């Protein structure tokens, strides 16, 4: 067994900027290995040491990544040798082509039986390429893995998905995407640096991988979404907190001031003022003779539907338990919608208890052994997804579903879209790097696989929607049950599972969110944070260190580009410095309030209202004043 680690040499997102054309320009960004990939490299080294085997680093990119300095830097982080595809021809490849090329590197080596990756790349954060690599290899893939142990020739993975912390035993080849806290990264010592200069690195070109022609995917339009101008009003003095509460009250952002509060609870509702009102304004204007009428803020699907034409394509939506019901009515307006749900046999019961989705055109339920993880079913799932050119396969932004979507794309060679924000009869719009740029692709002749982002049109119809699916009932779409063939299930089994602490309110659909950062000195100090969330009736978010590294808050509370992208009416960032991956995940928020004792914190650049002060002083006063304001009767003229 040889362990491989796939890493990416990418630009620092703090140095990226969006051109007027909508292109994200990385030319001025310093190239480096991201912190997440450094974690993956360390996890691979530790696994290799426990197995007594070598570790191979593999990467792909333009000519510039093949320099001796970058190779030496990678080798100092743990690999015994490198396989580097260094070729400017790769810059035009789509993400599926990159995944396929990395799979070919694995096959070319011939000794690799386990591949480890980080959770997502620094410059894109797609979290799908690991699945694409696995699909191209015909292996299973697992995401959000925080620990890897050995059991003879098998691997034991600690995975976080679906509100569970579970142990998965894998026999055979596998691709593993680890979390940011899966290993403690060590700064290379002088010996590591000196040893790196002696380790081998094989440079490959695109031609060494065989025919990679036709692996590009160009958008028909790019656009910079309307950027909400922030007020950047810093409140100071003894009355700053009272002034802030008064502003929020007048703007209708407090629970008693006309806002709809939290929706998206266990029933799966979505607030009428949440995602749709913010995300729907970002539709790009498509120009050209072949473009459909499409005004900013008006979807191409609406323009198409006004002609009365019947949908010619279909949307396939896949879930292994993640919420999908709220998305179905909006998607069904213009397309046939085919749902494929993966259900463990113990949960399916008799046919009357199978999940049903009344807003779907058709529903297929794949039942599988209860100890088989959904990720082991990609072969059977791929056979059931009878998507044609022009169709779109969508998956929720959850670990198991992202892995399955990537594997389907890798097996079929279909391009992936990592943040689907709009689906019309002719087009699909995808966000790049937290939707600081929007790209529009024509559906004709292409089958896409995409991760559901902030789809507009779901808010108005989702209030009574369920989550995964209701039990079949009168008037429901008929449900076809299919048992997964035993021969199509990869050799992976769940050996233990327990419920994990999860956020009670769904971040992606909340109208008010409070976020916690490193400004909190200790876990017990979060009582102030929880109290503020309670009095505001707000969802709780966190930066990655608090959600993954320190685990002070549930993992699903992580807000950011590679966590949950949010678009609430009100976002209050407390003790958050403002790293690019976080700010990219909150840019669609209506009003942003920042509380930080560092006046130079980057987060203030993104705020409407800010208070420079100690959170331990500001929060108690803020909580008291909001509680009084919420309890006070509303004026009659309201």
N, C-alpha and C positions, 0 to 999 in steps of 0.2 A: 504494500500500500504506500503510495506517495501522496502527500498532502500538497495542494496548490492553493495559493491565495491570489485572487484577482484584485488589482489595485488600479487606481486611475490617477494620472498626473494632470491636475486641473488647475484652473485659475482661482485666485482668491476672490470670493464673491464681493468683498468690500471694494474691489477695484473695477468691478464690472459696471457698465452703464448702458442704458437703452438709447439707441439712435432714434431720430424722428421717424425713420422707416419702420420701427418696431423690432429691428435686429438687436439682440443682446450682444454688445461688443466686449469681448474678453481680451482684446489685444494688449491692453495695458496691465493685465493682471499677472502677478508673479506665479509661475508654475510651481506646484508642490504636491506632495502626497497629503491628502486630507487627514484630519484627526481620526475620522471614522475608519478610513482604510488602514491607518496605523494600528488601530485596535484590532482589525481583522488580521493584520500581519502578525501581531503578537499572539492572538488566539491560535493562529496556524502554527506558530513556532512552538507554543506550549503543547498543542496536540501532537505535533511531530516528535517532540521530545518524549511524550508519554508512550508513543508507539515505536520509538527508536527508528524513525524513518526521516528522510530528507523532506525539506519544504521548498517548493518551487514557486517563485513569484512570476505572474504573467500580467502583461499590460499591453495596451494598444493605443496608438495616437499618431500625431504627425511626426515629421522628422525630428522636431525639437526635443522630443522626449527620450531620444536615444543617446543623449550626451553622457560622457563618462561620469560627470558629477551627479546627474540624476540616477544613473544606474548604481553608483556607489552609495548614494543616500538610501535607495531602496534596499540594497543588500545589507546595510548596517542595521536594518530594522528586523532582521530575522531570517529571510530566505537563504537557502544554501546556493541557489543559482537562479537565474532569470531567463525568461523567454519574452523578448520584447519585440512587438510588431511596431516598427517605426517607419511610417510612410505617410506622406502628405495626402495620398489618395484616400486615406481613411476619413479625412475631415468632412467628406460629403456623404458618408454612410449614415443611414438612420440607425436608431437604437437597436432595432432587431438585427441589422447587419453586424453591429458591434458584438452583440451577444452571440451570433452565429460564428463570427470570426474567432472569438475567444474559445468557443466550443471546439473549433477546428484546431486551435493551438493545443488544447487538452488532448484531443484525439491524436494529434501529430506526435506528442510526447509518448503516449502509449502506456505510461506507468501510473498516471494520476487516477485515483479512485474517490477522492473527496476534494471539493473545491469550496473555499471559504471566501466570502465577500463582506464588505461593510454594508450598512443598511441602505446607503444610497450615495450617489456621487455629490461632491461639493457643488458643482455647477448646475446640476439638474435636480438631484434629489428624487429621481423617479421611483426608486425601490421596485423596479420591475426587471431590470436586466439580469439579475440572478436567476429569475424564473425563465427568462429567454434562453440563457445558457443551458439550463437544465433541460428545457424542452428540446433544444437542438441536439443535446446528447441523449435524450430519452431517459433522463434520470429524474427522480423527484427533487423538489426543492422546499426548503423551510426557511421562513423569515422570523424575525424577532426572537432569535435564539440567544440567550444570555449565558449559556454554559454548555460546554462539550466535554463529555467524559468517554472513556473507553470501557468496553466490556468484551474482552477477547478481540475478535475481528469486527465486532459491531460497535456502533457509536450510540451514546445516550445523549439526547439533546434536551435541554431545558428551554421550553418555548412558551411565549406569552401570546395568546390569541383567543378571541371570542370570550374575553372575561375570565380566562382560565390560565393557570400556570400548570403546564403538563410536561410529563417526561415522555419522549418519543424514542423508541429503540429502532435504529435503522441498520439493516443488513444489506450491504451492497453500495454501489456508487451513489453519491448525494451531493447536492449543492446547498450550502448553508450560508444565510445572511445573518450576521451577528448584530447584536445591539451595541450601542456605544459604550456600555459598561461590561462587555463580555470579557475584557482583559484589562489589566493595568499596564498602560504604555510606559515603557522605560526609555529615558533619554540614552541614546547610544553612547557607551563608554569609549574611551580611546582605543581599547582593544577591538571593539566591534567595528570601529571605523577602519582600523588597520587591516583587520581580517577581511573586510568588505572588498578591499582592493585586490585580494587574491582569489575571490570567488568568480566563477564563470558567468558570463551573460551572453546569450545567443541572440543576435539581432536578425529579425525576419522582416520581409517585405510583404505587401499585400499579395504579390504574385506567388509567394510561397504557400498561400492558403487556398489556392485554386481559384476558380471562377467566382468573382464577387461582383460581376457587372449587374446593373439594374437594381442596386441596393440603396438607391437614393429615394428621398421622399420630399418633394418641395411644396411648400404651401402656395396657394393661389393669392393669398393676401396676408400681410402682417399689419398690426396696428398697436399703437400704445393706448391702453385703455385710459379713459378719462381719469385724470389724477385729481383726487379730492384735495383742494387746497386747505392745508392745515392752518389754524389760526395762530399757533405758536404763542399763545398768551400765557405768560408765566405769572402766577398769582403769588404775591408775597405779603409779608406783614402779618400781624396778629389775626387779622380777619380773613386770611386767605382761604381757610377751609370752609368757613361760612359762605364766602363768596362763591366757591366752587359748588357747594350744595344748592345755592340759589340758582346758579346757571343751569345745573342739571335739571332742577325742578321746572324752571321756565321752559326748557327745551323738551319737556315731556319724557325725560329719560329715567325718572324714578318710578318705582312700582305703582305709586298712587297718582301718577301724573299722565295717564293715558297710554303708557307702554304696555305691551302684551306679556311681558315677563318671560319666564322660561317656558318654551315648548320643547318638543323633542325629548320628552321624558320616556319612561318605559313604554308608553303607548305609541311613540314614534312620531308625534306631531311636529310641525315646523311652523314657526311664527310667521305671521303674514307680513311683518316688517323686517324679516331677517335676510336670508341669502338673496332672495329674488330682487328686492329693492336695490341692493348694492351691486350684485353680480350682473344683473340684466342690462345695466347701462354700459357694459364693457364690450358689446358686440361691435366688431370692426365694420367699417364701410367697405364693401367689396365693389371694385370698379372694373371696367372692362366690358367688351362686347358680350362675353359669355357669362357674365355674372348675373345672378338673379337680383331683382330689386331688394335692397337690404340697407335700411337706414340704421344708424347707430341707435341702439336701444330697441330695435324691432328685429326679431329673429327672421332669418331667411325662411324658417319653417312657416311663420305666420304669413309671409309674402306668398309662399307656395300654396298654403291652404286656401288663400283667397281665390285661387283659380278653380277650386273644387276638384283638383286632380287627386286621384287615389294614390296612396303610398306605393312605391315600387320596390322599396327595400324593407329590411327588417332590422330590428335591434334585438340582440340576444343578451340577456342579463343573467349572470351566474351568481349564486350565493351559497355559501356553506353555513349559513346561519346569520349573516350580517343583514341589517335592515335594507330592504329594497322597495317595499311597498310605496313609500312616498314618491318615488321617481316614476312609477309606472304610468299614471294618468297623463303626465306631461309628454312622455315618450310615445304613448299610444296615439296621440293626436295626429301624428304624421307618419307613423310606421306601425307595421305589425310588430308586436312585442312577444318574444318567446322566452319564458323563464325556465331555467334549469336549476333546481334546488337539490343540494346534496344533504341527505338526512340519514343519520345513523339508524340502524334497524330498531334499536330499543326505543327510539323516540318516535318512529313512524307509527307503530301500533297497527291497527287495522286501517283500511283505506279511508274510512270516514274521518280519521284523525290526521291524514296527510295535509301538509300546508297547501292552501289555495290562494290564488291571487286573482280576484275578480277583474282587475283592470288589465290582465294579460290576455294576449291572443291565444296562447297555448302554454301549458305548464307540464314539464317533465320532472319527475322526482326520481333521483338516483338514490336508492337505498344501499347501504354498505355496512359491513360489520362495525359494531360500535367501537371496536378497538383500532379501526383503521382510520388514520387521519385523512381529512379531505385531500391534502396534498398528494396522497398516494394514488389518487384516482384520475390523474390528468390524462392518462391514455384512454380510459373509458369516456371521459368527458369530452375529449377532443373529437372522438367519433360521433358523439351526439350533437355537437355544434355544427349543423349543416349550413354554415354561413356562406353566402355567395358574394361576388364582387358588388360593392355598394352597401353591404350590411356592416353593422358595427356590433362588436362583442364588448359589453361593458361589465365591469366588476366593481364592487364597493371598495373603498380605500381601507381595507383591512388585511392583516398579514396573510391569512390563508387564501383569500380571494385574489390578492395581488400575485401571489406565487402561481396560482392556477392560471390566471390571465396571462402571465409571462410565459408559462409553459405551453399554453395553446399557441401563442404567437410564435414561440420558438419551433414548435412542431410543424406549424403550417407556413412559417415564413411571412406572417402578416405583420405589418408595422404597428408599433405601439404608440399610444398617446397617453401622457401621464396625468393630465388634469383636464378632463373633458368638461367644458363649460357651456356648450350649446350643441344641440343636434337638430338639424333641419332636414328637409327632404333632399336637399342637394349638397349640404355642407356639414362639416363638423368643426367646431372651434375648440382649440386646446390652449391652455395657459402654459407659459414658460417661466420658470424660476419664480413661482408664486404669482403668476399672471401679471408680472410687470411688462410682459409682452404677450399678445394674443396672436395665434396663427390659425388661419382658416384653410382647411383642406377640402378639395372636392371629393365627394363620395364615389363618383362614377368610376368603375373599374378597379376599385381598391376595397379590400376587407380590412377594417381596422380592429384593433383590440385596445380598449381604453379604460382608464381608471376614472370613476365618476368624481367630478369636482363639484363646483358650485353651479349646478344646473338650475337655470331660471325656470319659473313656471311650476315648481313643485310646491311652493308655499300655499298657493290658493286652494290646492286640492288635497293637502296632506293632513288636515286637521284631524280627520277621523281614521286615518290610515293606520294599519298595524305595522309591526316591524317586519320580521322575516316573512310571515304568512299566517293567515288564520286557518283553523280547521275547515275542511271543505264543507260547504253548506249550500242551501238553496240559491240558485241563480249564479253560483260560482262558475268560473271557467273550469272545464273538465280537466282532471288531473290524470296523467299517464304515469304509472309507476314502473320503473325499470330497475332491476337488481344489477349492481355492478358485477361483471364477470370476474370470478376469482383470479383468472389469469391476467386481468388488466389492472390488478392492484399491486402497487410496488411493495417490496418487503419492508414495510415500516409499520410499527404498532405502538399505540398509546399504552404505556405500562402504568401510568399514574396521572391523576389530574385532580386539581383542587381549584375552587373558586378564588379569584384574585380580587383584591381591592380595586374597584373601578369607580369612575366618576358617576355620581347619581344623575347628573344632567348632561345631556349631549352637547359638547362644545360646538359642533358644526352647525347646530340649529338654534342656538341660544341667542336671545336678543340683548342680553347683558352678560359680560364675561369679566371676571377679575383674574389677573395673572400674577403669579408670584415668581420672583427671581432670587438671585444670590444675596440680595439685600437683607434677607432674613438670616439671622446668625445661627439659629438653632431650630430644629423641627418643632419643638414645643411653642416657639414663637408664632407658628402658623395659626394659633388660635385666633389671633387678630384677623388674619386673612379669611379664615372660615366664618368668622362673625360678620365681616363685611359682606361676604358672598351671601350669607343668610339674610341680612337686612335688605340687601339689594335684590333678593331672589335671582341671583346670578349663578352661572356655571363657573366652575373653578378650572383655571388653566395654569400652566407652569412652563418654565424654560426646561430644556433637556436635562441639565444637571440635577434639578429637583425631582424630575419624573423618572429618570433612569439611573443616573449616577448615585445620588444619595437616597433615592426612592422615598423621599419625604411625602410625595403625592403619587396617586396612581399613574401607571405608565400611560394610560389613555388620556391623561390631562396635558400631555406635552403639546404645546402650541408652537408651530413653526413649519417651515417648508417641508421637512421630512417627518413632521408629526401631523397635527390637524391644522388645516388652513381655516381661519374663522372670518366671519363677516357680521358681527353683531352690530346693533345700534350704538352700544356703548362698550368700550373696552378700557379698563383701568389697569395699567401696568405698574406694579409695585416692586421696587428694588430690582428692576430689569435694566441691564446696561444697553441693550439694543443691538445684539449681533445680527448680521444680515439674514441668517436663516430664520430668526424670530420675526424680524420686521417684515420680511417677505410673506410671512404667514398671517399677518394682521392688517395688511395694507387696505383691505376692503372694508374695514371697520368704519362705522359712521362717525362717531366721536371717540377720540383717543385721549385719555387722561393719563399723565405720567407723574408718579410720586417717587422721587429719588433724592438722596442727599448729595449726589455728585452733579454739580451744574454742568459738567462737561459730558455727561452720559449721552451716548448716541440716540437713545430713545427720545430725548427731548426734541430731536430734529423731526420726529414724526407725530408730535402731539398737537392737539387743539388747546388743551389746558394742562399746565404743569405746576407742580408745587415742589420747590427745592427744599427738602427738609427730611428730618429723621422719621422714618416710617413708624417708629415706636411712639413718636409724639403725634404725628399726623393722623394715624389710623384710629386711635381711640376717639379723638374729636370728630373725625369724619363719621364714624359709626354712630356716635351719639346724635349728631345733627341729622343724619339721614333717618335714623329711627324716629326722631321727633317729627320730621317732615312727613314721613310715611304715615305716622299715626294721626296727624292733623287732618281734620275734615277738609275736603277740597272746596275752594270758593265756588259760589253758585254760578259765577260766569264761566267756570270751567266746564 
